[in-house]
Amino acid sequence: MTPVRFGILGAGAIAGKFAEAVGETEGAELTAVASKSMERAAAFAGRYQIPWYGSYTEMAARDDVDAVYIATTHNFHKENLRLCIEAGKHVICEKAMVLTEADAAEIFALAAKKGVFCMEAMWSCFLPTTRLAKEWIKEGRIGTIQSVSAVIGFKAHFDPENRLYNPALAGGAMYDIGVYPIEWVTYLVGEAVEDCVSFRRDNPVTGVDENVSLLLRYPSCDAAIQCMFTGNPKEFVLVHGTEGTIELPCVNGDRRALLYDGRRQLAEIFTMEPANGFVYEVQEMIRCIREGKLTSDIMPPEMTIGCARIFEKVLGR
């Protein structure tokens, strides 16, 4: 079967992880990379023995690129998505895909019009641990979900020019890591967020959010989420039900899923084999493209649009 040929926009560390995942995925092939830094593009291309471009437009015009992974900073995602979609390429864009609800709706509408696949690269939703947790919930192993708790964070080195702290590059904890628990928890609950309340602490120098606490209201339960750049917390997701609890020890992709019964006793534990976690989202994209689907049921447009709505409400932008 003809492989899906990938090009990559951006040549940073995250792009390298995706490139390695493509190399490990059956039915996928890496054919090009583009970066505004010709030095970085050339170095990246040398590692993977592929052509490189200093122009996104030139790479998007290649006939041997079927799909594009966008790994630029958040502030450029929308224009990069438009460029690739207009060129007729399937797209997968690193989280956070876009910054506003209107932009998210616009991008998915454009992809539908052009007949190309479009998905946010929320890799944690595709992990075997996550999929198993979802099955446990569907099977009623923890009864009816009552509440969810999630924490994610790390101690970031402060640099006002770095993408994490630079507002011109859409810096801030919400865009960079808050997107993980918001969308991951929404996938597990299986409902759209109805409302949210939040508290945030902004960096005193650049003004970006560096510590955010959220309470999300779903039709059947609530979720408490915290994300931060200011420390190294114990990361976890806990899904509490009437008959038990599911623990996923790290919202950014731990190797385990734990199931506790109603007496808080460990009933089952699953540990996935060591792997590049990006492989699973590449597999999903290839499956969807071959089936003629324009969106993923695991990471549908509504998930990205709903998360962008929360961004706007929490950040007031």
C-alpha positions as CSV (number, residue, x, y, z in Angstrom):
1,M,0.0,0.0,0.0
2,T,1.3,3.5,-0.9
3,P,2.6,5.2,2.2
4,V,1.3,8.6,3.5
5,R,4.2,11.0,2.8
6,F,4.8,13.6,5.5
7,G,6.4,17.0,5.4
8,I,7.2,18.9,8.6
9,L,7.0,22.6,9.3
10,G,9.4,23.6,12.0
11,A,12.7,21.9,12.9
12,G,12.8,21.9,16.7
13,A,12.9,19.1,19.2
14,I,9.2,18.3,19.0
15,A,9.5,18.0,15.2
16,G,12.4,15.5,15.7
17,K,10.2,13.3,17.9
18,F,7.4,13.3,15.3
19,A,10.0,12.5,12.5
20,E,11.2,9.5,14.5
21,A,7.6,8.4,15.0
22,V,6.9,8.5,11.2
23,G,10.0,6.4,10.8
24,E,8.6,3.8,13.2
25,T,5.1,3.7,11.7
26,E,4.0,1.3,9.0
27,G,2.5,3.1,6.1
28,A,4.2,6.5,6.8
29,E,7.2,8.1,5.1
30,L,9.1,11.3,5.8
31,T,9.8,13.3,2.6
32,A,10.6,16.9,3.5
33,V,11.2,19.5,6.2
34,A,10.9,23.3,6.1
35,S,12.1,26.0,8.6
36,K,12.5,29.7,8.5
37,S,16.0,29.0,9.8
38,M,17.9,27.5,6.9
39,E,20.6,26.3,9.3
40,R,18.2,24.4,11.4
41,A,16.4,23.0,8.3
42,A,19.6,21.7,6.8
43,A,20.7,20.1,10.1
44,F,17.3,18.4,10.5
45,A,17.3,17.2,6.9
46,G,20.8,15.8,7.4
47,R,19.6,13.7,10.3
48,Y,16.8,12.1,8.4
49,Q,18.2,12.2,4.9
50,I,15.4,14.3,3.4
51,P,15.2,17.5,1.3
52,W,14.9,20.8,3.2
53,Y,13.4,24.2,2.5
54,G,13.7,27.7,3.9
55,S,10.2,28.4,2.6
56,Y,7.0,26.8,3.9
57,T,5.3,27.6,0.7
58,E,7.8,25.7,-1.4
59,M,7.5,22.6,0.8
60,A,3.7,22.8,0.8
61,A,3.8,22.8,-3.0
62,R,5.7,19.5,-3.3
63,D,3.8,16.7,-5.0
64,D,5.5,14.1,-2.8
65,V,4.1,15.6,0.4
66,D,0.6,14.2,1.2
67,A,0.4,15.4,4.8
68,V,2.1,18.1,6.9
69,Y,2.9,18.1,10.6
70,I,3.0,21.7,11.9
71,A,5.5,22.2,14.8
72,T,6.0,25.9,14.8
73,T,5.1,28.2,17.8
74,H,1.5,28.6,18.6
75,N,1.2,32.1,17.2
76,F,2.0,30.9,13.7
77,H,-0.3,27.8,13.7
78,K,-3.3,29.4,12.0
79,E,-1.4,30.9,9.0
80,N,0.6,27.7,8.6
81,L,-2.6,25.6,8.7
82,R,-4.2,27.8,6.1
83,L,-1.2,27.5,3.8
84,C,-1.1,23.8,3.9
85,I,-4.8,23.2,3.6
86,E,-5.0,25.6,0.7
87,A,-2.3,23.6,-0.9
88,G,-4.4,20.5,-0.6
89,K,-2.4,18.8,2.2
90,H,-3.8,16.8,5.1
91,V,-2.7,18.4,8.4
92,I,-1.8,17.5,11.9
93,C,-0.9,20.5,14.1
94,E,0.9,20.5,17.4
95,K,-1.1,21.6,20.4
96,A,-2.5,24.2,21.1
97,M,-3.7,24.1,17.5
98,V,-5.1,27.6,17.5
99,L,-5.8,30.3,20.1
100,T,-9.5,31.2,19.6
101,E,-12.7,29.4,19.1
102,A,-13.4,31.4,15.9
103,D,-10.0,30.4,14.5
104,A,-10.5,26.7,15.3
105,A,-13.9,26.7,13.6
106,E,-12.5,28.5,10.6
107,I,-9.6,26.1,10.1
108,F,-11.8,23.0,10.3
109,A,-14.4,24.5,7.9
110,L,-11.6,25.3,5.4
111,A,-10.3,21.7,5.7
112,A,-13.8,20.3,5.1
113,K,-14.2,22.6,2.1
114,K,-10.9,21.5,0.6
115,G,-11.5,17.8,1.4
116,V,-8.4,17.3,3.6
117,F,-8.0,15.7,7.0
118,C,-7.3,18.0,9.9
119,M,-6.5,17.1,13.5
120,E,-4.8,18.6,16.6
121,A,-1.8,16.6,17.7
122,M,-3.0,15.7,21.2
123,W,-0.9,12.6,21.4
124,S,-1.8,11.6,25.0
125,C,-5.4,10.9,23.8
126,F,-4.1,8.1,21.5
127,L,-1.9,6.2,24.0
128,P,-2.8,2.6,24.9
129,T,-3.1,3.7,28.5
130,T,-5.7,6.3,27.7
131,R,-7.6,4.0,25.3
132,L,-7.8,1.4,28.0
133,A,-9.0,3.9,30.6
134,K,-11.7,4.9,28.2
135,E,-12.7,1.2,27.8
136,W,-12.9,0.8,31.6
137,I,-15.2,3.8,31.8
138,K,-17.4,2.5,29.0
139,E,-17.6,-0.9,30.6
140,G,-18.7,0.6,33.9
141,R,-15.7,-0.5,35.8
142,I,-15.8,2.6,38.0
143,G,-19.6,3.1,37.8
144,T,-20.7,6.7,37.0
145,I,-18.1,9.4,36.9
146,Q,-18.5,11.8,39.8
147,S,-15.4,14.0,39.5
148,V,-12.0,14.3,37.8
149,S,-8.7,15.8,39.1
150,A,-5.6,16.6,37.1
151,V,-2.3,18.3,37.6
152,I,0.4,19.1,35.1
153,G,3.5,21.3,35.3
154,F,7.2,21.8,35.4
155,K,9.7,24.4,36.6
156,A,10.5,26.5,33.6
157,H,13.7,28.6,33.3
158,F,12.6,32.2,32.9
159,D,13.6,33.8,29.7
160,P,11.4,36.6,28.4
161,E,12.3,35.7,24.8
162,N,11.6,32.0,25.1
163,R,8.3,30.7,23.6
164,L,7.0,29.8,27.0
165,Y,7.2,33.3,28.4
166,N,7.0,35.5,25.3
167,P,3.5,36.8,24.7
168,A,4.3,37.5,21.0
169,L,4.9,33.8,20.6
170,A,1.6,32.9,22.4
171,G,3.4,31.9,25.5
172,G,1.8,30.8,28.8
173,A,0.9,27.7,30.7
174,M,-2.6,27.3,29.3
175,Y,-1.5,27.2,25.6
176,D,1.5,25.0,26.2
177,I,0.4,22.5,28.9
178,G,-3.1,23.4,30.1
179,V,-4.4,22.1,26.7
180,Y,-3.4,18.5,27.8
181,P,-5.6,18.0,30.8
182,I,-8.5,20.0,29.3
183,E,-8.7,17.9,26.2
184,W,-7.6,14.6,27.8
185,V,-10.2,14.9,30.6
186,T,-12.9,15.9,28.1
187,Y,-12.1,12.7,26.0
188,L,-12.3,10.5,29.1
189,V,-15.6,12.1,30.3
190,G,-17.1,11.9,26.9
191,E,-19.0,15.2,27.2
192,A,-18.6,18.8,26.2
193,V,-17.6,21.4,28.8
194,E,-20.6,23.5,29.8
195,D,-18.9,26.1,31.8
196,C,-15.6,26.9,33.6
197,V,-14.3,29.1,36.4
198,S,-10.6,29.8,36.9
199,F,-7.9,31.6,38.9
200,R,-4.6,32.4,37.3
201,R,-1.3,34.0,38.3
202,D,0.6,35.8,35.6
203,N,4.3,36.4,35.2
204,P,5.1,39.9,36.6
205,V,7.6,40.6,33.7
206,T,6.0,39.4,30.5
207,G,2.4,39.0,31.7
208,V,1.8,35.5,30.4
209,D,-0.1,33.0,32.6
210,E,2.3,30.7,34.5
211,N,0.0,29.1,37.1
212,V,-3.7,28.4,36.4
213,S,-6.4,26.6,38.3
214,L,-9.6,25.5,36.5
215,L,-12.9,24.0,37.5
216,L,-14.7,22.6,34.4
217,R,-18.4,21.7,34.6
218,Y,-19.6,18.9,32.4
219,P,-23.3,17.8,32.3
220,S,-22.7,14.8,34.6
221,C,-19.6,15.8,36.7
222,D,-16.9,18.4,37.4
223,A,-13.2,18.4,36.9
224,A,-10.5,20.3,38.8
225,I,-7.3,21.0,36.8
226,Q,-4.1,22.8,37.6
227,C,-1.3,23.7,35.3
228,M,1.9,25.5,36.1
229,F,5.4,26.6,34.9
230,T,6.4,27.5,38.5
231,G,7.2,24.0,40.0
232,N,7.6,20.3,39.5
233,P,4.3,18.9,40.8
234,K,3.4,15.2,40.9
235,E,1.4,14.9,37.7
236,F,-1.7,12.8,37.5
237,V,-5.2,12.3,36.3
238,L,-7.8,10.7,38.6
239,V,-11.2,9.8,37.4
240,H,-13.5,9.1,40.4
241,G,-16.6,7.1,39.9
242,T,-19.4,5.6,42.1
243,E,-17.7,2.2,42.0
244,G,-14.0,3.0,41.7
245,T,-11.2,5.2,40.5
246,I,-8.9,5.3,37.5
247,E,-5.4,6.8,37.8
248,L,-3.2,7.8,34.9
249,P,0.0,9.0,36.7
250,C,1.0,11.7,34.2
251,V,-1.2,13.8,32.0
252,N,1.6,14.1,29.5
253,G,1.8,10.3,28.8
254,D,2.8,7.9,31.6
255,R,3.3,4.3,30.8
256,R,0.7,3.0,33.3
257,A,-3.1,2.9,33.9
258,L,-4.4,1.9,37.3
259,L,-7.9,0.7,38.2
260,Y,-9.0,0.9,41.9
261,D,-12.3,-0.7,43.1
262,G,-14.8,1.0,45.4
263,R,-12.7,0.1,48.5
264,R,-9.7,1.9,47.1
265,Q,-7.9,-1.4,46.5
266,L,-5.9,-1.9,43.3
267,A,-7.9,-4.1,41.0
268,E,-5.9,-3.9,37.8
269,I,-2.8,-2.3,36.4
270,F,-1.6,-2.0,32.8
271,T,1.9,-0.9,31.7
272,M,2.4,-0.2,28.0
273,E,5.7,-1.1,26.3
274,P,8.3,1.7,25.9
275,A,7.5,3.5,22.7
276,N,7.5,6.9,21.0
277,G,4.1,8.1,22.0
278,F,3.7,10.1,18.8
279,V,3.4,6.8,16.8
280,Y,-0.2,6.3,17.9
281,E,-1.4,9.7,16.6
282,V,0.4,9.0,13.3
283,Q,-1.4,5.7,13.1
284,E,-4.7,7.4,13.7
285,M,-4.1,10.0,11.0
286,I,-3.1,7.3,8.4
287,R,-6.1,5.2,9.3
288,C,-8.5,8.2,8.8
289,I,-6.9,9.3,5.6
290,R,-7.1,5.8,4.1
291,E,-10.8,5.5,5.2
292,G,-11.5,8.9,3.6
293,K,-12.3,10.6,6.9
294,L,-11.7,14.3,7.3
295,T,-11.6,14.3,11.1
296,S,-10.8,11.8,13.9
297,D,-13.4,10.4,16.3
298,I,-10.8,10.4,19.1
299,M,-9.7,14.0,18.6
300,P,-12.7,15.6,16.8
301,P,-13.0,19.3,15.9
302,E,-15.4,19.9,18.8
303,M,-12.6,19.0,21.2
304,T,-10.2,21.6,19.8
305,I,-13.0,24.2,19.4
306,G,-14.2,23.7,22.9
307,C,-10.7,24.0,24.4
308,A,-10.1,27.2,22.5
309,R,-13.3,28.6,24.0
310,I,-11.9,27.9,27.4
311,F,-8.6,29.6,26.5
312,E,-10.5,32.8,25.6
313,K,-12.6,32.7,28.8
314,V,-9.7,32.0,31.1
315,L,-7.2,34.4,29.5
316,G,-9.7,37.1,28.6
317,R,-8.4,37.4,25.0
